[in-house]
Amino acid sequence: MIVTRFAPSPTGYLHIGGLRTALYSYLYARKNGGKFLLRIEDTDLKRNSEDAVRAIHEAFAWCGLDYDGEVEYQSKRFEIYKKYIAALLERGLAYRCYMSKDELDALRAEQEARGERARYDGRYRDFTGTPPAGIEPVIRIKAPLSGEIKFNDGIKGEIKFNAADILDDFIIARSDGTPTYNFVVVVDDALMGVTDVIRGDDHLSNTPKQIVLYQALGFSVPKFYHVAMINGEDGKKLSKRHSATDVMEYKAMGYLPEALLNFLVRLGWSHGDDEIFSLSDMVRLFDPAHISKSASTYNTSKLEWLNAHYIKTLPYKRLAAACDELGFSFEGVPNKELLLDILRERSKTLLDMIASAKSIVNAPNSYDEKAVNKFINDEALALLAKFKVALESASDAASAQEFEELTNEFLSQSEKKLKDLAQPLRIAMTGTSVSPGIFEVMQVIGKNEVINRINKLIKG
């Protein structure tokens, strides 16, 4: 069975690069009828944030990514790690190192002066003497001193490391007894039955160390897939200056999770020339063999295009619920489904939709100055006054088509064109010269409200 995991550190909010990794791991497990696990790597007790943990759960819930079983927290597993460290010590595969920080700093300075790579020199690897007083030892693994460490990466192909070049006897437990990142990751992945590890290629340098630990502990080595990073449009690593990076910021900015997941899955993975993927499509089609080896480029225009697509196509209830989560409810709004339909055609984000909805549902308290200067004059106000009278004959529940027919008849009798009336009427109804079609707006707010808003503009 395929078992994947996502293992974020709660020292900061979940970023979109992390969400993409989680998505790929989720899709691969679901595609193969396997398990997708969530583990919180909270061993850095000083930097952990409860808000960050909460944001991880919120992001998963918002995006609809479910996981199997209970969430594992590394901070609750220290006794497990101690047991495995003790086993390595007992078997002579790890050892206590009493080198002080000053000694290590001096060694590194000497190595750098000689133009060598800074590394631990193994002086306590086979130590049998009396330990120096006053030094709490770290625990180091006995890493191979020669040979190759190689594995077949599911994205990058075969990767080889020269052990002598990249490894020294790295630390697996600090002097206070707390285990290090690479050690706890190996123990957890093995005990949780993880078979496939999909992660960013910033972890590639950790992989040979982890392979050493898997072998020392007698665990099976999982299949690794190292995903290339996401760059900004300037070619540099994605950061705050390019766009939002925290997942929940995208919700606040009016993006739909369907659009964000579709956007992220295509940042590095493809299926022919297809662009639109529902979550069920992704599960059905995903294959990590189709993940690109090259870095992908963040494109705001593409995200907006996808968001506009989902705004246009998702069911009314889904969009209404998403707007409600952002503080605007369509419940109680007259002709709410019609309003949403006329707004969805011109909105890139839910915030666009909400702003437009408010400008239609709520009578304007002020009017766009540029629009008034351009379109409102005595002649326009006189035409609006006449049109108001003509509206009295309309049904209280007139449709957009009926309002259009009434308007055309009025204009014909007045020997005027639609351009003479449309913008003054739009400003009266919404306060601006930009809105959905005037007849649809009239249907949404109703005849009496149209008359009230015309009166308000005329009276100034």
C-alpha positions as CSV (number, residue, x, y, z in Angstrom):
1,M,0.0,0.0,0.0
2,I,1.2,3.5,-0.9
3,V,1.5,5.6,2.3
4,T,2.5,9.3,2.0
5,R,2.7,12.1,4.5
6,F,2.9,15.8,4.9
7,A,5.0,17.0,7.8
8,P,5.0,20.8,8.3
9,S,6.8,22.6,11.0
10,P,4.5,24.9,13.0
11,T,7.1,27.7,13.3
12,G,5.3,29.7,10.7
13,Y,2.1,29.7,8.7
14,L,1.6,27.1,5.9
15,H,2.9,28.5,2.7
16,I,1.7,27.6,-0.8
17,G,4.9,25.7,-1.6
18,G,4.1,23.5,1.4
19,L,0.5,23.1,0.2
20,R,1.7,22.0,-3.2
21,T,3.8,19.3,-1.6
22,A,0.8,18.2,0.5
23,L,-1.4,18.2,-2.6
24,Y,1.0,16.0,-4.5
25,S,1.4,13.6,-1.6
26,Y,-2.4,13.5,-1.1
27,L,-3.1,12.8,-4.8
28,Y,-0.6,10.0,-5.0
29,A,-2.0,8.3,-2.0
30,R,-5.6,8.7,-3.1
31,K,-4.9,7.7,-6.7
32,N,-3.5,4.4,-5.4
33,G,-6.0,3.7,-2.7
34,G,-3.4,4.3,-0.1
35,K,-3.0,6.5,3.0
36,F,-2.2,10.1,3.4
37,L,-0.9,11.1,6.8
38,L,-0.4,14.4,8.6
39,R,2.5,14.9,11.1
40,I,3.3,18.1,12.9
41,E,7.0,18.4,13.3
42,D,7.0,20.5,16.5
43,T,10.2,19.6,18.2
44,D,11.4,23.2,18.2
45,L,9.6,24.0,21.4
46,K,10.8,27.6,21.6
47,R,9.6,28.5,18.1
48,N,6.4,26.5,17.8
49,S,3.2,28.5,17.4
50,E,-0.3,27.3,18.3
51,D,-1.6,29.8,15.7
52,A,0.5,28.1,13.0
53,V,-0.8,24.7,14.0
54,R,-4.3,26.0,13.8
55,A,-3.6,27.6,10.4
56,I,-2.4,24.2,9.0
57,H,-5.7,22.6,10.0
58,E,-7.7,25.5,8.7
59,A,-5.9,25.3,5.3
60,F,-6.5,21.6,5.0
61,A,-10.2,22.1,5.9
62,W,-10.6,25.0,3.5
63,C,-8.9,23.1,0.6
64,G,-10.8,19.9,1.3
65,L,-7.7,17.8,1.8
66,D,-8.5,15.0,4.3
67,Y,-6.0,12.8,5.9
68,D,-6.1,9.3,7.4
69,G,-5.9,8.6,11.1
70,E,-5.0,11.0,13.9
71,V,-2.5,13.8,13.5
72,E,0.9,12.8,14.9
73,Y,2.9,15.4,16.9
74,Q,6.6,14.9,17.3
75,S,6.7,16.7,20.6
76,K,4.7,13.7,22.1
77,R,7.2,11.1,20.8
78,F,10.4,11.9,22.6
79,E,10.5,8.7,24.5
80,I,10.3,6.8,21.2
81,Y,13.3,8.6,19.8
82,K,15.3,8.0,23.0
83,K,14.7,4.3,22.7
84,Y,16.1,4.2,19.1
85,I,19.1,6.4,20.0
86,A,19.9,4.0,22.9
87,A,19.7,1.1,20.6
88,L,22.2,2.6,18.2
89,L,24.6,3.4,21.0
90,E,24.2,-0.2,22.3
91,R,25.0,-1.6,18.9
92,G,28.0,0.6,18.4
93,L,26.4,2.4,15.4
94,A,26.4,5.8,17.3
95,Y,28.6,7.3,20.0
96,R,28.9,10.1,22.5
97,C,31.0,13.0,21.3
98,Y,32.5,15.3,24.0
99,M,33.9,17.9,21.7
100,S,33.2,21.4,23.1
101,K,31.8,24.2,21.1
102,D,35.1,26.1,21.3
103,E,37.0,23.0,20.1
104,L,34.6,22.6,17.2
105,D,34.8,26.3,16.3
106,A,38.6,26.1,16.3
107,L,38.6,23.0,14.1
108,R,36.4,24.7,11.6
109,A,38.6,27.8,11.5
110,E,41.7,25.6,10.8
111,Q,39.9,23.7,8.0
112,E,38.7,26.9,6.4
113,A,42.1,28.4,6.6
114,R,43.4,25.4,4.7
115,G,40.6,25.7,2.1
116,E,38.9,22.5,3.3
117,R,35.2,21.9,3.9
118,A,34.3,22.4,7.5
119,R,33.5,19.1,9.1
120,Y,33.8,17.1,12.3
121,D,37.0,15.1,12.3
122,G,35.7,12.0,14.1
123,R,38.0,12.3,17.1
124,Y,35.5,10.6,19.5
125,R,34.3,8.0,16.9
126,D,36.2,5.1,18.6
127,F,37.0,6.9,21.9
128,T,37.6,4.5,24.9
129,G,39.3,6.9,27.3
130,T,37.9,8.9,30.2
131,P,35.4,11.5,29.1
132,P,36.4,15.2,29.8
133,A,34.7,16.7,32.8
134,G,31.9,19.2,32.5
135,I,30.9,18.3,28.9
136,E,27.4,17.1,28.1
137,P,28.0,14.9,25.0
138,V,26.1,15.0,21.8
139,I,25.2,11.7,20.0
140,R,26.7,11.2,16.6
141,I,25.9,8.5,14.0
142,K,28.8,6.5,12.6
143,A,28.5,7.5,9.0
144,P,30.3,5.6,6.2
145,L,33.7,7.1,5.5
146,S,33.9,6.0,1.9
147,G,31.8,4.7,-1.0
148,E,28.6,6.0,-2.6
149,I,25.1,6.6,-1.3
150,K,22.7,6.5,-4.2
151,F,19.0,6.2,-4.7
152,N,16.5,6.5,-7.6
153,D,14.6,9.7,-7.2
154,G,11.0,9.4,-8.6
155,I,11.5,12.8,-10.3
156,K,15.2,13.4,-10.8
157,G,16.3,9.8,-11.6
158,E,19.4,8.2,-10.1
159,I,21.2,10.4,-7.7
160,K,24.7,9.6,-6.2
161,F,26.6,11.1,-3.3
162,N,30.2,10.4,-2.5
163,A,30.0,9.6,1.2
164,A,33.5,11.1,2.0
165,D,32.5,14.4,0.4
166,I,29.2,15.0,2.0
167,L,29.0,13.1,5.2
168,D,30.7,13.4,8.6
169,D,29.5,11.7,11.7
170,F,26.5,14.0,12.0
171,I,24.6,14.7,15.3
172,I,21.4,12.7,15.9
173,A,20.9,14.0,19.5
174,R,21.9,17.3,21.0
175,S,23.7,17.7,24.4
176,D,20.3,18.3,26.1
177,G,19.1,15.0,24.8
178,T,16.7,16.3,22.1
179,P,16.9,14.5,18.8
180,T,17.7,16.3,15.6
181,Y,15.5,16.7,12.5
182,N,17.0,14.0,10.3
183,F,16.8,11.4,13.0
184,V,13.2,12.0,14.1
185,V,12.0,12.2,10.4
186,V,13.5,8.8,9.7
187,V,12.0,7.2,12.9
188,D,8.6,8.7,12.3
189,D,8.4,7.8,8.6
190,A,9.4,4.3,9.3
191,L,7.1,3.7,12.2
192,M,4.2,5.4,10.4
193,G,4.7,3.0,7.4
194,V,5.5,5.8,4.9
195,T,6.5,4.3,1.6
196,D,6.8,7.4,-0.5
197,V,8.2,10.8,0.5
198,I,7.3,13.7,-1.8
199,R,9.0,16.9,-0.7
200,G,10.8,20.0,-1.9
201,D,14.2,19.6,-3.4
202,D,15.6,21.8,-0.7
203,H,15.6,18.6,1.3
204,L,17.8,16.8,-1.2
205,S,20.9,17.3,0.9
206,N,19.2,15.6,3.8
207,T,18.4,12.4,1.9
208,P,21.8,10.7,2.1
209,K,21.9,11.3,5.8
210,Q,18.5,9.9,6.2
211,I,19.4,6.8,4.1
212,V,22.3,6.2,6.5
213,L,19.9,6.4,9.4
214,Y,17.3,4.1,7.8
215,Q,20.0,1.5,7.2
216,A,21.5,1.8,10.7
217,L,18.1,1.4,12.3
218,G,17.2,-1.5,10.1
219,F,14.3,0.2,8.4
220,S,13.3,0.0,4.7
221,V,14.2,3.1,2.7
222,P,11.2,4.8,1.2
223,K,10.9,6.1,-2.4
224,F,11.9,9.7,-2.6
225,Y,10.5,12.4,-4.9
226,H,12.2,15.8,-4.8
227,V,10.0,18.5,-6.3
228,A,11.7,21.6,-7.8
229,M,11.0,25.0,-6.1
230,I,8.5,27.6,-7.1
231,N,10.0,30.8,-8.5
232,G,8.6,34.3,-8.8
233,E,8.1,35.8,-12.2
234,D,11.5,37.4,-11.8
235,G,13.1,33.9,-11.6
236,K,14.0,34.2,-7.9
237,K,12.7,32.0,-5.2
238,L,9.0,32.8,-4.4
239,S,8.6,35.2,-1.5
240,K,6.3,37.8,0.0
241,R,7.4,40.4,-2.6
242,H,6.0,38.3,-5.4
243,S,2.6,37.6,-3.9
244,A,0.9,36.1,-0.8
245,T,2.7,33.0,0.4
246,D,0.5,32.0,3.4
247,V,-2.3,29.7,2.2
248,M,-5.1,31.4,4.2
249,E,-4.2,34.8,2.8
250,Y,-5.6,33.5,-0.5
251,K,-9.0,32.9,1.1
252,A,-8.9,36.5,2.5
253,M,-8.0,37.8,-1.0
254,G,-11.1,36.2,-2.5
255,Y,-9.6,33.1,-4.1
256,L,-11.5,29.8,-4.2
257,P,-9.7,26.7,-3.0
258,E,-10.7,24.9,-6.2
259,A,-8.8,27.6,-8.1
260,L,-5.7,27.5,-5.8
261,L,-5.4,23.7,-5.9
262,N,-5.8,23.7,-9.7
263,F,-3.1,26.4,-9.9
264,L,-0.7,24.6,-7.6
265,V,-1.1,21.2,-9.2
266,R,0.0,22.8,-12.5
267,L,3.0,24.4,-11.0
268,G,5.3,21.5,-11.8
269,W,2.9,18.8,-13.0
270,S,1.0,18.4,-16.3
271,H,-1.4,16.1,-18.1
272,G,-1.1,16.9,-21.8
273,D,-2.3,20.4,-22.5
274,D,-5.2,20.3,-20.0
275,E,-5.5,23.3,-17.7
276,I,-8.7,22.8,-15.7
277,F,-8.7,20.0,-13.1
278,S,-11.2,19.4,-10.3
279,L,-9.9,17.6,-7.2
280,S,-11.4,14.4,-8.5
281,D,-9.8,14.9,-11.8
282,M,-6.4,15.4,-10.1
283,V,-6.9,12.2,-8.1
284,R,-7.8,10.2,-11.2
285,L,-4.9,11.6,-13.4
286,F,-2.0,12.3,-11.1
287,D,1.3,10.6,-11.7
288,P,4.4,11.8,-10.0
289,A,6.4,10.7,-13.1
290,H,4.9,13.7,-14.8
291,I,6.3,16.2,-12.3
292,S,8.8,18.5,-13.9
293,K,12.5,18.4,-12.9
294,S,12.7,22.2,-13.5
295,A,11.5,25.0,-11.2
296,S,8.0,26.3,-11.9
297,T,7.1,30.0,-12.2
298,Y,4.4,31.7,-10.2
299,N,2.0,33.5,-12.4
300,T,-0.7,35.8,-10.8
301,S,-2.6,36.2,-14.1
302,K,-3.0,32.4,-14.4
303,L,-4.3,32.2,-10.8
304,E,-6.8,35.0,-11.5
305,W,-7.9,33.3,-14.8
306,L,-8.5,30.0,-13.0
307,N,-10.3,31.8,-10.1
308,A,-12.6,33.6,-12.7
309,H,-13.3,30.2,-14.3
310,Y,-14.4,28.6,-11.1
311,I,-16.5,31.7,-10.1
312,K,-18.3,31.4,-13.5
313,T,-18.9,27.6,-13.2
314,L,-19.4,26.6,-9.6
315,P,-23.0,26.1,-8.3
316,Y,-24.8,29.0,-6.7
317,K,-24.7,27.4,-3.2
318,R,-21.0,26.9,-3.3
319,L,-20.3,30.5,-4.3
320,A,-22.8,31.9,-1.8
321,A,-21.2,29.9,1.0
322,A,-17.7,31.1,0.0
323,C,-18.9,34.8,0.1
324,D,-20.6,34.2,3.4
325,E,-17.2,33.0,4.9
326,L,-15.8,36.4,3.8
327,G,-18.5,38.3,5.5
328,F,-21.2,38.9,2.9
329,S,-24.4,36.9,2.8
330,F,-26.7,36.6,-0.2
331,E,-29.5,35.4,2.1
332,G,-32.2,38.0,2.3
333,V,-31.1,39.7,-0.9
334,P,-33.8,40.0,-3.5
335,N,-33.3,37.9,-6.6
336,K,-30.1,36.6,-5.0
337,E,-29.4,33.9,-7.6
338,L,-29.9,36.3,-10.5
339,L,-27.5,38.8,-8.7
340,L,-24.9,36.2,-8.3
341,D,-25.2,35.1,-11.9
342,I,-24.8,38.6,-13.3
343,L,-21.8,39.2,-11.0
344,R,-20.0,35.9,-11.6
345,E,-19.5,36.8,-15.3
346,R,-17.3,39.8,-14.5
347,S,-15.5,38.9,-11.3
348,K,-11.9,37.7,-10.9
349,T,-12.2,37.2,-7.2
350,L,-14.9,36.8,-4.6
351,L,-13.9,40.3,-3.3
352,D,-14.7,41.7,-6.7
353,M,-18.1,39.9,-6.5
354,I,-18.8,41.1,-3.0
355,A,-17.9,44.7,-3.8
356,S,-20.2,44.7,-6.8
357,A,-23.0,43.0,-4.9
358,K,-22.8,45.7,-2.2
359,S,-22.9,48.4,-4.8
360,I,-26.1,46.9,-6.2
361,V,-27.9,45.8,-3.0
362,N,-27.1,49.0,-1.1
363,A,-28.3,52.4,-2.3
364,P,-25.3,54.6,-3.0
365,N,-24.4,57.2,-0.3
366,S,-22.1,59.0,-2.7
367,Y,-21.4,59.1,-6.4
368,D,-18.2,58.7,-8.3
369,E,-17.0,62.2,-9.0
370,K,-15.5,61.5,-12.4
371,A,-18.7,59.7,-13.5
372,V,-20.9,62.5,-12.4
373,N,-18.9,65.1,-14.1
374,K,-18.9,63.1,-17.4
375,F,-22.5,61.9,-17.5
376,I,-24.7,63.9,-15.1
377,N,-26.1,67.3,-16.3
378,D,-29.4,69.0,-16.4
379,E,-30.5,67.2,-19.6
380,A,-29.6,63.8,-18.1
381,L,-31.5,64.6,-14.9
382,A,-34.5,65.7,-16.8
383,L,-34.4,62.4,-18.8
384,L,-34.2,60.4,-15.6
385,A,-37.1,62.3,-14.2
386,K,-39.2,61.4,-17.2
387,F,-38.0,57.8,-17.1
388,K,-39.0,57.5,-13.5
389,V,-42.6,58.3,-14.5
390,A,-42.5,55.7,-17.2
391,L,-41.3,53.1,-14.6
392,E,-44.5,53.5,-12.6
393,S,-46.3,51.4,-15.2
394,A,-43.8,48.5,-14.7
395,S,-44.7,45.4,-12.7
396,D,-43.2,45.2,-9.2
397,A,-41.5,41.9,-10.3
398,A,-40.5,42.9,-13.8
399,S,-37.8,40.8,-15.5
400,A,-34.7,42.2,-17.1
401,Q,-36.4,41.7,-20.5
402,E,-39.5,43.5,-19.4
403,F,-37.4,46.5,-18.2
404,E,-35.5,46.5,-21.4
405,E,-38.7,46.6,-23.5
406,L,-40.2,49.4,-21.3
407,T,-36.9,51.3,-21.6
408,N,-36.8,50.9,-25.4
409,E,-40.4,52.1,-25.7
410,F,-39.6,55.1,-23.5
411,L,-36.6,56.0,-25.5
412,S,-38.4,55.7,-28.8
413,Q,-41.2,58.0,-27.6
414,S,-38.6,60.5,-26.2
415,E,-36.5,60.3,-29.4
416,K,-33.5,59.4,-27.4
417,K,-30.8,56.6,-27.6
418,L,-29.9,54.1,-24.9
419,K,-26.5,55.8,-24.5
420,D,-28.3,59.0,-23.3
421,L,-30.0,57.1,-20.5
422,A,-27.8,54.1,-19.6
423,Q,-24.9,55.8,-17.7
424,P,-27.0,58.3,-15.8
425,L,-29.3,55.5,-14.8
426,R,-26.4,53.3,-13.8
427,I,-24.9,56.1,-11.7
428,A,-28.3,56.6,-10.0
429,M,-28.6,52.9,-9.1
430,T,-25.0,52.0,-8.2
431,G,-23.1,55.3,-7.7
432,T,-20.6,54.5,-10.5
433,S,-20.5,54.2,-14.3
434,V,-19.4,50.6,-14.1
435,S,-21.8,47.8,-13.3
436,P,-23.4,44.7,-14.7
437,G,-26.2,45.3,-17.3
438,I,-28.6,47.9,-16.2
439,F,-31.7,45.8,-16.9
440,E,-30.4,42.9,-14.8
441,V,-29.6,45.4,-12.0
442,M,-33.1,46.8,-12.3
443,Q,-34.6,43.3,-11.9
444,V,-32.4,42.6,-8.9
445,I,-33.3,45.7,-6.9
446,G,-36.9,46.1,-8.2
447,K,-39.0,48.9,-9.7
448,N,-39.6,50.8,-6.5
449,E,-35.9,50.8,-5.5
450,V,-34.9,52.0,-8.9
451,I,-37.4,54.9,-8.6
452,N,-36.1,55.7,-5.1
453,R,-32.5,55.8,-6.3
454,I,-33.4,58.0,-9.2
455,N,-35.1,60.4,-6.9
456,K,-32.1,60.5,-4.6
457,L,-29.7,61.4,-7.4
458,I,-32.1,64.1,-8.8
459,K,-32.5,65.7,-5.3
460,G,-28.7,65.7,-5.0
